[in-house]
Amino acid sequence: MPKIAERRKVLDGRAEVITYSRDESAWYYREPDGSGGYRQRRLKEALSEADAVAMAMNVWSEMRTTQQLITSGQVQVKPTRRTKKATVDASIDAFLSEERRRVDAEIISKLSLSSKEFKLRHVSAYLKWKGVAYTQEITETTFDDYLLFRKETTKVNQRNETRVITNWLNWCKKQRQIKPDVAALKLVPSVRVRAEDLMANPPISPEDWRKIHTWIREVFIRESDRVNNHRSPYWRRCFYAFVMTGKNSGLRPKELQSLRWSDVDIISMGPRSSSDNREHLVAEISVRKTKTGEPRQVPANCGTQLAEWFQYQKEYAERHFSSSVSKIWNKNAHVFGNFYNECRPFDYTQYSRCWAFAMRNLELQGHWASDKPYTLYSLRSSFVDDKLMQDTPIAVLSMMTGHDPKILMKHYSRLDVLRKSRDLTKLPIGRKKVQKKVIELF
């Protein structure tokens, strides 16, 4: 039952006027129904306790008249539908089955479905921890300890999980798997996300990036060349190309996994400079499968790395596979595909473990505004950070990253303005005095 905030006995103790803690401005008249429960009515015109007490007699009289009409058969009361009994696991499975049908209808993405499946595993574990086996056993206080149960994760993850819980509970309400008096209440706690909580994936500083890039290229890859197993060098070069593309394109890790060669064009921009005749290659990437569902185009300064990776894949296929490999490795193949799994993408956890291994082997300073370690998502944050330091217009950057400008600045912009110390602290020496001349029109 909802928690009562205030109550006052009326009609010599035969009834009471109350207000609930969920909305203390709403007053109700309540009386026993003779079977251990209560009959109640909302006092819509009551603005205070005094108003509610004054209206009690009139409401009592109206309810007596209504009860007489019901007893005489002049008014028929629609019976209350019973709550359906369902176990928590069965309810979650049924909910996800309906979500899969929404995926088939292209209402939501497969990524959204997999995210819900992952988050609801925590919900199932939590309810078992609370001793709740059936959805009918869910009460107003069931999820009060959820944030304590998930204290090890970030505030952002907690907020996202509570949203999925709310999504599932709303579905349960429609299926009548939760008691009616509970269904009307707020069941999930709110999560307040502060600015520092948004720094779970801090941008990589230029000094740390040089260390990471050098270690992957000079240590991680070269070590695999001494191993008598051709799969290891393939994976490590794939990881290097994956990291370089993420850092220079701002694509999310899941978007990189879904990337196909048909989505990538390598463009030659001519010599790098008048003194450097090496070819400047740019990758023009069409991102089709995105988190927001909106495709976008990204020009990225990783054409050289992708061209090298393509050539390595081509030589690897010729060396270790027959000509039939063209059935799986062609323009529609995944850029970061596994030849031993029909060129499907490597699992995301494999990239995460490899990145964590790199972080353990390096002594990095970290980001000035965060104590959080660098993650694969830090590559995207670094891309945004670098572009903002290059004075890229926010409108252009928001199109490249697929973010609203406000969200872009809120979540990703933690600029290290000390990188612009020289520009921001220039002395006014040698500047000419600005002379203004007014042009007379009349």
Legacy VTK file of the C-alpha trace (Angstrom):
# vtk DataFile Version 3.0
C-alpha trace
ASCII
DATASET POLYDATA
POINTS 442 float
0.000 0.000 0.000
1.131 3.597 -0.591
2.699 5.358 2.374
0.276 7.679 4.199
1.659 11.138 4.930
-1.207 12.583 7.036
-4.491 11.251 8.425
-7.376 12.580 10.530
-10.319 10.631 11.958
-13.785 11.911 11.013
-17.430 10.945 11.661
-16.646 9.851 15.252
-13.883 7.535 14.083
-15.979 5.687 11.451
-13.826 7.083 8.616
-10.756 9.197 8.003
-9.338 11.725 5.568
-5.786 11.032 4.410
-3.072 12.157 2.018
-0.327 9.967 0.549
3.385 10.788 0.543
3.530 10.509 -3.261
1.317 13.606 -3.545
0.581 15.357 -0.265
-1.634 17.943 -1.953
-4.269 15.294 -2.849
-6.798 14.424 -0.092
-8.886 11.234 0.108
-11.898 10.081 2.142
-11.456 6.469 3.363
-13.695 4.063 5.326
-13.579 0.294 6.092
-15.483 -1.911 3.634
-16.227 -4.657 6.166
-13.938 -7.258 4.553
-10.604 -6.038 5.877
-10.106 -3.499 3.090
-11.113 0.100 2.448
-13.349 2.146 0.192
-11.949 5.534 -0.697
-12.760 8.537 -2.855
-10.606 11.414 -4.024
-11.667 14.805 -2.607
-10.801 16.860 -5.676
-12.029 20.170 -4.258
-10.176 19.794 -0.937
-7.162 22.105 -0.770
-6.391 21.574 2.925
-7.138 19.264 5.833
-9.957 21.539 6.976
-11.613 21.303 3.544
-11.319 17.501 3.595
-12.893 17.236 7.073
-15.777 19.521 6.014
-16.524 17.372 2.950
-16.471 14.031 4.809
-20.199 13.941 5.710
-21.336 14.673 2.155
-19.060 11.978 0.750
-20.327 9.483 3.351
-23.925 10.185 2.281
-23.086 9.837 -1.436
-21.330 6.522 -0.856
-24.334 5.198 1.134
-26.642 6.078 -1.779
-24.298 4.404 -4.287
-24.058 1.283 -2.135
-27.875 1.043 -1.926
-28.144 1.244 -5.724
-25.579 -1.527 -6.100
-27.369 -3.716 -3.569
-30.756 -3.239 -5.285
-29.271 -4.131 -8.647
-29.956 -0.744 -10.249
-26.196 -0.223 -10.765
-23.837 -2.934 -11.981
-20.210 -2.900 -10.874
-17.616 -4.195 -13.288
-15.531 -6.853 -11.507
-11.853 -6.095 -11.013
-9.601 -8.146 -13.286
-7.344 -10.496 -11.379
-3.582 -10.157 -11.508
-1.862 -12.786 -13.631
0.667 -14.950 -11.831
4.082 -14.960 -13.496
7.610 -15.663 -12.329
10.155 -12.879 -12.716
12.264 -14.829 -15.215
9.227 -15.833 -17.289
8.013 -12.238 -17.333
11.416 -10.932 -18.467
11.610 -13.607 -21.190
8.134 -12.683 -22.443
9.038 -8.991 -22.422
12.209 -9.638 -24.433
10.273 -11.812 -26.893
7.995 -8.882 -27.595
11.035 -6.629 -27.966
12.445 -9.059 -30.556
9.251 -8.678 -32.562
9.800 -4.918 -32.425
13.310 -5.499 -33.790
11.850 -7.539 -36.663
9.463 -4.669 -37.367
12.468 -2.268 -37.284
10.914 -0.258 -34.449
14.023 -0.665 -32.291
17.556 -1.763 -33.162
19.278 -5.057 -32.349
21.752 -3.056 -30.289
18.910 -1.699 -28.156
17.591 -5.228 -27.629
20.969 -6.633 -26.616
21.411 -3.725 -24.199
18.059 -4.492 -22.545
18.906 -8.198 -22.318
22.187 -7.392 -20.576
20.658 -4.913 -18.118
17.740 -7.171 -17.205
20.205 -9.852 -16.089
21.101 -7.544 -13.212
17.401 -7.067 -12.446
16.816 -10.819 -12.291
19.815 -11.253 -9.967
18.636 -8.385 -7.765
15.094 -9.742 -7.343
16.492 -13.173 -6.426
18.680 -11.419 -3.863
15.537 -9.733 -2.479
13.654 -13.038 -2.424
11.098 -11.925 -5.035
10.168 -14.880 -7.237
6.893 -13.599 -8.763
6.010 -10.220 -10.254
2.953 -10.070 -7.975
5.352 -9.839 -5.033
6.760 -6.515 -6.267
5.836 -3.683 -3.900
6.512 0.027 -3.582
9.798 -0.646 -1.736
11.098 -3.605 -3.782
13.629 -1.557 -5.773
14.703 0.754 -2.937
18.013 -1.132 -2.558
18.779 -1.487 -6.276
21.321 1.341 -6.369
23.053 -0.208 -3.349
23.080 -3.579 -5.132
24.690 -1.945 -8.210
26.995 0.424 -6.340
30.082 -0.877 -8.198
28.911 0.487 -11.555
28.791 4.112 -12.711
25.921 6.529 -12.136
25.316 6.657 -15.872
24.942 2.867 -15.988
22.639 2.948 -12.964
20.458 5.541 -14.689
20.315 3.502 -17.900
19.447 0.349 -15.979
16.609 2.018 -14.050
15.174 3.194 -17.368
15.088 -0.382 -18.646
13.523 -1.542 -15.371
10.809 1.095 -15.788
10.283 -0.065 -19.382
9.814 -3.658 -18.194
7.532 -2.699 -15.278
5.296 -0.653 -17.583
4.956 -3.744 -19.758
4.102 -5.803 -16.647
1.353 -3.318 -15.771
-0.245 -3.765 -19.194
-0.065 -7.542 -18.769
-1.647 -7.269 -15.286
1.385 -8.974 -13.731
1.630 -6.374 -10.938
-1.018 -5.619 -8.332
-3.219 -2.634 -9.311
-2.499 -0.640 -6.139
1.246 -1.059 -6.763
1.091 -0.367 -10.493
0.005 3.228 -9.866
3.084 4.003 -7.770
6.622 5.087 -8.603
8.584 1.871 -8.167
12.093 2.711 -9.390
14.459 5.145 -7.632
15.751 8.199 -9.477
19.456 8.478 -10.275
21.074 11.895 -10.247
23.953 12.109 -12.707
26.445 14.874 -11.994
28.933 16.446 -14.379
31.835 14.390 -13.018
29.827 11.200 -13.571
29.876 11.891 -17.303
33.658 11.510 -17.337
33.623 7.706 -17.297
35.428 7.730 -20.664
37.881 10.652 -20.414
39.704 11.925 -23.526
43.273 10.736 -23.923
45.895 13.457 -23.486
48.416 13.939 -26.356
51.283 12.691 -24.161
49.423 9.530 -23.151
48.255 8.929 -26.714
51.860 8.946 -27.957
52.707 6.286 -25.374
49.686 4.147 -26.311
50.322 4.444 -30.052
54.030 3.655 -29.703
53.424 0.664 -27.424
50.810 -0.928 -29.697
52.852 -0.414 -32.854
56.386 -1.051 -31.561
55.797 -3.605 -28.792
52.387 -5.251 -29.077
52.559 -5.952 -32.811
56.266 -6.809 -32.988
55.949 -9.338 -30.166
53.360 -11.265 -32.169
55.690 -11.474 -35.186
57.985 -13.707 -33.110
55.134 -16.123 -32.303
54.801 -19.236 -34.466
51.067 -18.687 -34.959
49.772 -16.532 -37.799
46.479 -15.788 -36.027
48.162 -13.715 -33.326
49.777 -11.169 -35.729
46.459 -10.911 -37.595
44.511 -10.092 -34.421
47.055 -7.595 -33.144
47.152 -5.689 -36.425
43.348 -5.746 -36.450
43.356 -4.226 -32.967
45.824 -1.526 -34.063
43.673 -0.590 -37.090
40.562 -0.627 -34.869
42.147 1.777 -32.342
43.529 4.122 -35.009
40.181 4.293 -36.821
38.327 4.968 -33.568
40.754 7.730 -32.563
40.582 9.485 -35.947
36.903 9.015 -36.815
35.085 9.276 -33.474
33.025 6.177 -34.245
31.624 4.262 -31.312
33.193 0.816 -30.753
29.948 -0.907 -31.797
29.850 1.203 -34.965
33.414 0.185 -35.753
32.461 -3.462 -35.337
29.584 -3.066 -37.803
31.712 -1.211 -40.377
32.039 -2.867 -43.799
34.511 -2.206 -46.593
31.628 -1.011 -48.788
31.172 1.853 -46.270
34.767 3.060 -46.646
36.375 5.076 -49.451
40.131 5.742 -49.349
40.813 9.126 -50.953
44.238 10.416 -52.016
44.684 14.093 -51.169
48.068 14.363 -52.936
51.432 14.943 -51.217
51.407 15.644 -47.498
53.336 18.892 -47.961
55.748 20.604 -50.332
58.656 18.950 -48.512
56.974 15.573 -47.899
55.989 13.681 -51.032
54.310 10.828 -49.170
50.695 10.354 -50.197
48.108 11.799 -47.825
45.255 9.275 -47.607
41.898 10.156 -46.074
39.089 7.721 -45.243
35.551 8.821 -46.056
33.337 6.637 -43.876
29.574 6.182 -44.227
28.228 5.050 -40.853
24.982 3.211 -41.508
24.315 1.331 -38.265
24.351 3.964 -35.541
23.183 4.203 -31.958
20.675 6.934 -32.810
19.461 5.238 -36.009
20.539 8.229 -38.095
23.256 7.413 -40.686
26.094 9.902 -41.049
29.299 10.523 -42.988
32.709 11.058 -41.411
35.931 12.163 -43.150
38.725 10.617 -41.073
42.471 11.024 -41.046
43.093 7.262 -40.895
43.233 6.444 -44.598
46.845 5.228 -44.366
46.114 2.796 -41.521
42.984 1.422 -43.224
44.831 1.040 -46.537
47.622 -0.869 -44.767
45.068 -3.040 -42.968
43.253 -3.812 -46.227
46.513 -4.840 -47.898
47.418 -7.024 -44.917
43.998 -8.742 -45.037
44.367 -9.341 -48.769
47.824 -10.923 -48.399
46.667 -12.941 -45.377
43.708 -14.367 -47.335
45.951 -15.295 -50.267
48.518 -16.940 -47.989
46.237 -18.966 -45.702
43.011 -19.544 -47.646
41.929 -20.807 -51.035
40.295 -18.692 -53.707
36.885 -19.552 -52.236
37.607 -17.062 -49.423
36.211 -14.399 -51.753
32.754 -15.657 -50.811
33.214 -14.215 -47.319
35.924 -11.578 -47.852
34.706 -9.021 -50.369
33.477 -5.437 -50.393
30.573 -6.399 -48.109
32.856 -8.011 -45.517
33.353 -6.398 -42.116
36.440 -4.199 -41.969
37.533 -5.761 -38.678
36.364 -9.267 -39.497
37.610 -12.657 -38.302
38.461 -14.989 -41.196
37.897 -17.968 -38.925
34.327 -16.905 -38.205
33.150 -16.159 -41.765
34.550 -12.613 -41.499
32.136 -11.691 -38.734
33.396 -9.036 -36.296
35.530 -10.000 -33.344
33.624 -9.918 -30.072
33.649 -6.573 -28.239
34.971 -8.201 -25.062
38.099 -9.247 -26.970
38.835 -5.598 -27.795
38.113 -4.613 -24.182
40.482 -7.216 -22.748
43.205 -6.209 -25.187
42.774 -2.521 -24.303
42.894 -3.328 -20.577
46.122 -5.291 -21.195
47.632 -2.238 -22.887
46.624 0.027 -19.990
48.270 -2.330 -17.475
51.534 -2.218 -19.400
51.737 1.565 -19.600
52.292 4.311 -17.042
49.861 7.028 -18.069
49.098 10.366 -16.439
45.377 10.210 -17.100
43.012 13.083 -17.834
43.323 16.247 -15.763
39.574 16.365 -14.951
38.964 12.691 -14.134
40.327 9.844 -12.039
38.708 7.293 -14.350
40.945 5.082 -16.525
40.941 5.351 -20.296
38.519 3.034 -22.110
37.802 2.192 -25.737
35.157 4.924 -25.628
37.950 7.343 -24.731
38.988 7.149 -28.386
35.681 8.816 -29.311
36.075 11.402 -26.542
39.609 12.131 -27.785
38.326 12.681 -31.306
35.825 15.269 -30.054
38.470 16.894 -27.853
40.967 17.143 -30.721
38.416 18.617 -33.127
37.315 21.230 -30.616
40.948 22.210 -30.025
41.248 22.608 -33.806
38.282 25.049 -33.663
36.025 22.754 -35.696
32.510 24.289 -35.751
30.153 22.613 -33.291
27.501 22.133 -36.004
29.956 20.208 -38.191
31.258 18.153 -35.285
27.746 17.251 -34.153
26.994 15.892 -37.640
30.226 13.872 -37.633
29.551 12.344 -34.207
25.771 12.016 -34.462
25.106 14.105 -31.355
23.007 17.137 -30.583
25.386 20.107 -29.977
24.231 20.512 -26.362
24.726 16.826 -25.607
28.077 16.948 -27.362
29.375 19.731 -25.129
27.853 18.248 -21.968
29.196 14.705 -22.352
32.440 15.050 -24.273
33.909 18.510 -23.932
36.459 18.606 -21.096
39.028 20.666 -22.938
42.578 20.906 -21.679
42.875 24.597 -22.483
46.491 24.560 -21.312
47.222 23.048 -24.728
46.424 26.530 -26.050
48.417 28.463 -23.478
50.521 30.197 -26.137
47.494 31.386 -28.114
45.555 32.459 -25.029
48.382 34.399 -23.400
49.812 36.371 -26.317
51.145 39.768 -25.309
49.815 42.852 -27.153
53.313 43.703 -28.430
53.673 44.890 -31.989
49.959 45.256 -32.552
48.841 48.259 -34.521
46.297 50.541 -32.996
42.918 50.019 -34.568
41.823 53.218 -36.258
38.161 53.665 -37.017
36.843 55.997 -39.623
33.147 56.809 -39.766
31.735 57.077 -43.272
29.197 59.873 -43.513
26.068 58.749 -45.374
24.369 62.141 -45.519
LINES 1 443
442 0 1 2 3 4 5 6 7 8 9 10 11 12 13 14 15 16 17 18 19 20 21 22 23 24 25 26 27 28 29 30 31 32 33 34 35 36 37 38 39 40 41 42 43 44 45 46 47 48 49 50 51 52 53 54 55 56 57 58 59 60 61 62 63 64 65 66 67 68 69 70 71 72 73 74 75 76 77 78 79 80 81 82 83 84 85 86 87 88 89 90 91 92 93 94 95 96 97 98 99 100 101 102 103 104 105 106 107 108 109 110 111 112 113 114 115 116 117 118 119 120 121 122 123 124 125 126 127 128 129 130 131 132 133 134 135 136 137 138 139 140 141 142 143 144 145 146 147 148 149 150 151 152 153 154 155 156 157 158 159 160 161 162 163 164 165 166 167 168 169 170 171 172 173 174 175 176 177 178 179 180 181 182 183 184 185 186 187 188 189 190 191 192 193 194 195 196 197 198 199 200 201 202 203 204 205 206 207 208 209 210 211 212 213 214 215 216 217 218 219 220 221 222 223 224 225 226 227 228 229 230 231 232 233 234 235 236 237 238 239 240 241 242 243 244 245 246 247 248 249 250 251 252 253 254 255 256 257 258 259 260 261 262 263 264 265 266 267 268 269 270 271 272 273 274 275 276 277 278 279 280 281 282 283 284 285 286 287 288 289 290 291 292 293 294 295 296 297 298 299 300 301 302 303 304 305 306 307 308 309 310 311 312 313 314 315 316 317 318 319 320 321 322 323 324 325 326 327 328 329 330 331 332 333 334 335 336 337 338 339 340 341 342 343 344 345 346 347 348 349 350 351 352 353 354 355 356 357 358 359 360 361 362 363 364 365 366 367 368 369 370 371 372 373 374 375 376 377 378 379 380 381 382 383 384 385 386 387 388 389 390 391 392 393 394 395 396 397 398 399 400 401 402 403 404 405 406 407 408 409 410 411 412 413 414 415 416 417 418 419 420 421 422 423 424 425 426 427 428 429 430 431 432 433 434 435 436 437 438 439 440 441
